[in-house]
Amino acid sequence: MKKFKFISYFTFAIAGIVTTALVSCEREFSEDITLATFPTIPEVFTDNPVNLTDEFFISFDPADGANVYGFDTDNDAYKGTQAIKIDVPAPNDPNGSFIGGIFLDRGEGRNLSEYTALTFWAKGSTTATVGLFGFGTDFIEDKYTVSLEDTSLSTAWKKYIIPIPDPSKLVQEKGMFIFSAGTQSTGNLGYSIWLDEIRFEKLNTFAQARTSIMSGLDVNRRVYNGEIIIDETQQTVNLGDGTELVTNIAPAYLDFHSSDPTVVQIDAQGKIIVVAAGTATITASFNGVEAAGSLIVESNGEFISAPTPTQDAADVISIFSDTYENVNIDFYNGYWKPYQTTTSADFDVKGDNVLVYENFNFVGQQFSDPTVDASAMTHLHMDVFIPDTLPSNAKLILTIKDFGANGADGGGDDKTQKVTILSSQLKGDAWASIDIPLSLSQRSKVGQFIFENGGSAVTNLYMDNVYFYKQ
């Protein structure tokens, strides 16, 4: 699994340096004491960063492909003298294939409870779709996050609004702004984004919000004890001009209910924790109004993890495993719409991360940046778990693809090895360890696995410990 690390990169010139000494102590407090309050500063960036960390842009981890060299300021401002300029890199940029990060409050956080929205002005050097804008991400708790996905930019300045679902909860918020951008919408051509006048505002034009969980559907999910499901939630708000804006909001904004707390419990952040075998229905409400959608959890009891690998790490190239360090991954579930139906419901049971594929027809795992040199490897290993009774006609088809000398998928020189895994090699409601001898003559630039549901009998499957090894 990817780890969210971060680094500070861009330092804005400020007058003077203040050094603060932190002293820890314990003392008795009177019951009449007034609790600490936090600044109500609404501005994030106007002509300067406002009350942000000295390195006010904190990048996503370069190890995950984030480019830390494309953030700056210039005088092409919407208002005033300066704006933020972000250069979005092309996928082949050696410094990283996307750019993104957060702006963090300098102190202990801000009280934003009197504001109703984050607003900002933005434009692009070309028309483009930006992957994510939002707030609430601080790389610590990320408790009250809100994000707006796939935002369209034009070459002219435009104001963007992201409503705050429940301002009363933001009494100590540190995550002032987040963005992430790639070149998927520009044919992999790099471009620039300008941002200006980032601030929180009190707007009174919003109509009644509509909230949903599970995309507004009633979803059934087979799970195991100890599993924690982070339930993603959405909110739709009418901005008052007829625009219906859909944002992803943190579960902590909602009130959740479990029909059977002896089976499923829910903490204050909306984490759903399975504690016993049985069935429970999870619903949610927002400000007393029931959210659309529900999650019916059927727990099978205690989950038994896949066998712990014993190969020496020096003889392994890991794609997915908690035992070894994994290579850089593009995705564990590649979407080839409209043909793919497979969805992900990955989970963590007591520290054991497991890939879960539901409604399985086919799925791709890709690791192309860089590709993997498996020339010295002799086998591919994977642990596969088929929930419930194993169908007699269960069959998995695996394609291992080498991208060839040009290192590009579909570049005309790709080579593949196709393997059929029959029901005799699988198990129902248990882990099956599968070791595949590598016969691919060209395997110095392996970049992709494709798994297909050959018998159309397997609805769901779990996967762990996917790695090459040298016998």
N, C-alpha and C positions, 0 to 999 in steps of 0.2 A: 504494500500500500504506500501511496505517496505521503511524505511527511511535509507539513507546512512549516518551512523555515522562512526566514526573511532576513534581508540586509538593508541597511540604510545606505542611500546613494547620494541624493541630491541635497546639497547644503545651500540654503539661502543666506545671503549676507545680512547679518543683523548687527546693530550697534551695541557693543559691549557683550560681556559674558558674565553670567551669574552662576556662582557655585553655591549649591545648597547642601547643607549637612543634614542628614537624616538621623534622628536619634530615636531609639526604641525604648519605651518604658511602659510600666503598668501603673494604674492609679484607680482609685475608687471614684465613681461618678454619682452625683446626686440624681434622683429621679426627675428633678426639675430642669436638668441641663438641656439646653437647646442643641439638637444634633447639627452637625456640620452641613452647610449648604454649599453648592458649587456654582461657578460663574454661569451666567446666562448669555454668554457671548454668542451671537448668531452667525457672525462672519467666519468663513473658513479661508477663502482667498479672495481678496479684492485686487489691489495693486501689489500686495504682499501677502504671504501666509500669515494668518491671524492666530496667535497663541498656539501654534503647532510646534512639534519637535524641531530642533535645529535642522536635522536632516528630515525635512517635512514630508518628502516622498519616501516611503518604505516599500521596497520592491518585493514581489513574490520571489520565490527561491530560483536562482539561476540554474540549479540542478534540475529543476522541472521545466527548463526551457525559457524562463523569463529573461528578457533583455533589460539590463539596468542602465544602458547608455543612451536611451532615447528620450529622457525627461529634461526639460529646460524651461526657461521663460524667454519671451521676446516682447517687442512693443506693438505687435499686431493685436491690440486689445479691443474688446467690445466697449469698455468704459475705462477711463483713466489712462495709465501709461504702460501697464504690463499685463500680460496674460500668460497662462501656462501653455507651453507647446510640447506635444507628445509625438514623437516620431515612431510610428508603428512599423516594425521590421518585417521584411519578407521572410518566408519560412526557411530559406537557405542562409539567413544571416548567421555567421559563426558565433555571434554574441547572444543568440537566443531568437526564438521564432515568434514570440509574442511579448507584449509589454503590459504590466499591470502592477498595482500595489494599493496602498492605503495612505491616507493623511491622518495622523494621530495627534490628539490633543496633548499639549505640553504638560499639563498638570494631572490632577486626579480625576478629571472628567468635567463635563458641563451639564448643567440642568437645562434641558431643552423642552421642558414640559409646557412652556407657553407657546411653542411653535407647532405648526401643523404640517409642514412640508420642508424638504430640502429642495432648493432651486439652484440652477446654474445655467449659464449660457455656453453654447458650444457650436463649433463649425468644423468642417474638414477641408483638406486641400482638394478632395474629390468626394463625390457621394459615396458613402460607406455605411455599413452596419456595425456598430460597436457592440461587443459581446455583453458587457455589463457595466452599469453605473449603480451606485447605491451608497449606503452608510451602515454603521453599526458593527463593522468588522474591525476588531482591534488586535487580532492574532493572539488573544488571551481567552476570553470567554465567548466572544461573538454571540452574545445572548440575544440582542434585539436587532438583528440584521434585517435589512430591506434591500432588495435589488431589482433593478429594471433591466431586462434582457433584450438584446437585439434592437438597440436604439438606432434609428435612421438619422444620419447626419447629411446636411447639404453643405454647399460652399458658402452659405450665408449664415450669419449669426442667428441662433434661435434659442428661446428660453425653454428649459426642460424642468418638469415638476415631478417630484417623487413624494407622495403623501406619507406622513407618519401614521401608522395604524392606530396607535394609542400613545399620545404624547406623555400621558401621566406616568408611563413606565421609564421615560428617559430622564431620570433625575441625576444620573452620573454616567454619561456616555462619553467614551473616548474615541470611538471610531467615527471620524468626521466625514470621510469620503472614501469610496473604493471605485476602481475602474479596472477593466481588463479588455484588451483589444488585440485582434489578429487580422489577417488579411483574407479571411474566407469569402468576404463579400466583394473583394476587389480583384479577383483572379490571381491572388497571391502577389499582388503588387503593393509595395510599401506606400504609406501615405502619412499625412500629419493631421493631428487633432489639436484644436485650440480650446481651452477652457477659461472661463472668466466669471467673476461675480458669483462665486460659490458661497451660499449662505442658507441658513434656516429662516423661514418666514412664517408669519401667521396669516394664512389664507382662509377665507370663509366661503369658498365657492364649491366645496366638495359636496356631492350628494351622498346618500346612505351607502356605506361600503357593503359589499357582498363577499363573504369569505368562504373558502372551500378547503377541504383536505382530500388527499388522494385524487386530485383532479376532479373533484365533485362526484366521484364514483363510489359505489359500495364494493370494496375490494376484500377478497378472502386471501389469507396468507397462512401457510403452514410454517411454523417456527419451532424453536426449542428453548428450553429454560436458559435464562441468563442472557438471551439475545436482547440487544438494545436497538430499537428501530427509531431512527430520527425521521419523524413524520414531516415531510415538506408541506408547506401550506401556501396558499395564494390568496390575494385580495384584489377585487375589482372595484375601482372607484371612478365615478363620473366626475370629471374635473369642472363641470359647470358650463362648459362650452360644447357639450355633446360628446367629448372624447371619453372613451372607456379605457382606462389605464389598468393593466394587469401587472401586479408586482409579486415577487416571491417574498414572503415574510417569515420570520423565525417563528417556530411553534410557541415560543414563550409569550407571544402576544395573545394567545388563545387560552381558553379554559377547557381542559380535556376531561372526559368522563369515561371510566371503565365500568362495564356492566358487571364485572366480577373481579374485584381487586385481589382475590386470592389467586387468580391466574395472571392478571396483568395489572401492573401499577404504573403510574405516570408521575414524573417529577415536575418541578416548577418550570423547567425549560422545555417541556413537551417531549421528553425522552420516554419512550414506551419500553418498560422493562418486564420481561416475561419471567415469572417466579415459580410457576407450577404447571403441570399438565392440565389441559382443559380448554374451554372456549370462552372468549370474551369479545364483546363488541366495543370498539373505541369510537366515540363521537366527540365533537368539539363545539364550542360556542364562542362568539366574539361580542362583548358588551351585551350579553344576554340573548343574542340572536343566534340560533343554531346554524352552524356551518354546513354547507353541502358536503356530502360524502361521508363515508365511514370506513373503518378497518375492522374486519372480523378476524381475530387472531385465534388460530387453532394450534395449541402447543402440544408437541409430541413428547414433552418431558425433557430429560437431560440429553444434551447433545454430546456425542463422542467425537472428538477432533480426529482429523486424519493422522496417520502415523507420522511421527517426527522423522524427517530425513536423516540419514546417517552418512551420506557422502561427504568427503572432505570438501570444504568450501573452495579450496584451490582447484578442484576438479569439476566445479559447477558454474554454470551461467544461468542465473535465476530470472525467470519472467514474473512469477508470482509466488512468494513464500515468505513466511515470517522467520524462517530459519536462516535464510541467506539475504544478502543485499541484492535487491532487484535492479535490473537494468532500467534505463530511462524508458518510460512507457508512453506511447501516444494515446492509447485507449485499451481497455479490457472488454469493451462492448462497442464495436464499430457498427454504426447505423448505415445501412444501405436501403434507405427508404425509396419506394413504398413497399418493398418486398419483405423486409425484415419485420418480424413481430416480436423478437426477443427483447425483453426488458430486464433491467438489473435490479436486484434487491439485496445487494451485498450486506453481510452482517459481520458483527464482531461478537464472538462468544468467549468471554473471559480472556480477552487478549488475542484470541485466534481469529484472524481475518479470513473470511471465506467469500469466494465469488459465487453469486447466485444468479442463475439465468432462468427466468420465468417465461411462459408462453414461447418456448424454445422452438424455433425453426432453423435458424443459423445465426452465428455470431463470429465476429472477428476480434482477435487480439493483435495489436500492431505495436512494433518497437523499431521505428525507422530512423530515429534521430539520437544516436547513430544506429545503424543496423548491427546485427550480432554476428561475430565471426565464430562459427561453430565448427570450424575445420577440424579441430582437435577433439571434438566431442563425439562420442559413439552412440549415445542414446538420448531420447527425450522421455522424461518421466512426468506423470500427472496422477493425481488422486481424484477420482470421480465418485460422487455420491448421488444416487437416484432415489428421491424420497418415495416412500410407500412401496408397494409391490412392484417388482421388476416385470415389465411387459415381456412376453416371450419373443416378440419381434423387435425388441429394442436394438438399435444400431446407431452408432456414431461414426461419422466420416470426418476425418481430420486431414486438412491440406496444410503442409509446411511449405512456405514459399520463400525462395531466395530471390532477391531483387536484381541479381546480376551485377556486372562490372560497373554499370552506371548508378547503381544503388537506388534506382527509382522503381516504384511499383508500376507495372505495365509498360516499362520502357523498351520492351521488345526482346530482352535477353533474360527474362525471368525463368526460373526452374522450380518445379514443384515435386513434392513427394506426397502421395495420397495414401492414407491408411484407413482401413475399415475396422472398427472395434465392435465386435458382436456381443450379443446378450450374455454369452458364456463367459465373457471377460468382465462383465459388470455385476453389480449386486443391488438388491432392493433394500432401501433403508439402511445402507451400510456403505463404507468406503471400499472402493476397489482401486488397488495400486496398479497402474499400467505403465509398462516400460517398452518403448518402441525403438528398435534398432534403426539408426539413421543410414539410409541408402542413398540419400541425395548427394550426387557427385559434386555438385557445386553448392557449398554452404558457408562461404566466407562473408556473405551479406544477407543473412536471413533476417526478414523484417516482418513476417506475418504468419499467424495461424488462423485458419478458418475451420470452425466446427459446424457440421451440418447434422440435422436430425434425420438420419437415413431411413429409419423405420416409421417415422411420424408417430411413434408411440410414447416417446418421452416428453412429457409436458414441461417438467422442471428438472434442473440438475444443478448440483453444487460442484465446485472445483477448487482444489488447493494444490500447493506444491507443484507448480508447473516449472520445470527447469531442464536444461541440457546438462548432461554429465558425461565424464570420461570414465569408462570402466577400467 
